[in-house]
Amino acid sequence: MPVLPGAEPYRHEGGKVGVLLCHGFTGSPQSLRPWAERLAERDLTVSLPLLPGHGTRWEDMQLTGWQDWYAELDRALRSLADRCDQVFVAGLSMGGTLALRLAARHGDTVSGVVLVNPAIRMHGPAGYALPVLRHLVPSTKGIASDIAKPGSAELGYSRVPLHAAHSLRALFRVVDRELPQVTQPLLLLRSPQDHVVPPADSARVLSRVSSRDVREVLLEQSYHVATLDHDADRIAQESLAFIGRLAPSVGKEGTATGG
């Protein structure tokens, strides 16, 4: 199936500091594109892959699982690390989950982690029913476009494929066990009004990682897809300041000097 217009992966070749951006479950690079472009404006090298099964139709996602999504990001991280002196990982929702796993497994290769409304658990009775339900019902109502800002919309699936949701549940369990292995500086931005991921997920991440350099920022004006919401500019500013503080080749304003 062709990729939906706007859901294409994004890549910018900039300086010697790289950022890998990870989109969310049933979403696409479109949800992070403005953020990616803001980073690119500061001459950072930016990679925003399209995860397998995403950006086409929800039926395609039924054939993929978390190992496929993670493998795509793992390849992208290794590619960035080959050309950059420092690499940061960042993600929205499930993208944050995958970013945490990259940090846990790649150690010093990752200089810092930026999370926006990260997910780490599947809540409610539906999660427990998934092992059986996925064989009876192919999909359920979508979760895309939880945004407060009028006129802003996320390019994501209108249905959640349940085989993929079952795999997502398995991913949460894997990453939850690996959280103590995350030692890198961590910036976590979360929306108090999030209709997809509850505050308990961010609290659990913060309580279980081993990072000592941690900052939490509340996105008071946004819902779950805060990267397309009222706080999109703040996310860009906070992440640039975070990267600039940790990367010697990035100036105070986030302008990279490496070539």
C-alpha angles and dihedrals in degrees: 000000000000118000114259113255107267095021095089120126117258130219131176123185107215136138134326096287114082134195125199112203120200122200125211139262112296088358132103142218087278090080091060100031097102090050091048091051092050090054091047091053087064090055095254117147105245131195121186109172128194107239118231114271093019132105097032118061131324093245089066090059091060088073095055136070140190093277089062093049093047093046091056091053093043090056091048092050092051090050092052092046090054093060104027133068092215132021130197126193124213135174149172121230107317086009086064090051090053092045089056091053091050089052093047094050102036099046114181092013086077114064097188146348130230118192129187114194093331120202122219106156140038109232132204134026093295090073092057091047094052098092089063102024094058089065092052104039123033098205148356137207115309127251100207127124103027091164131145097200113096114240094017117116137176120230099230141126121288089216133049111225106224098212087058091044089055089053090049089056089054090050091054091055093049095049094043088060091048098050094097087061090063106099103153125109108279133207113189120188118186140176116230087206101056118148095188108042121031123225089251090076094059090044091053093049091051093047096050107039118093093220114129096189100069132154127181121199125189118221098207097176100049143072126214100305091055091159088073095034138082092290097052092108092050091051089054093047095046094047092048091051090048093050092043091054093052102037115069092201092059119081126229091269092048096259109148117224097190120096 
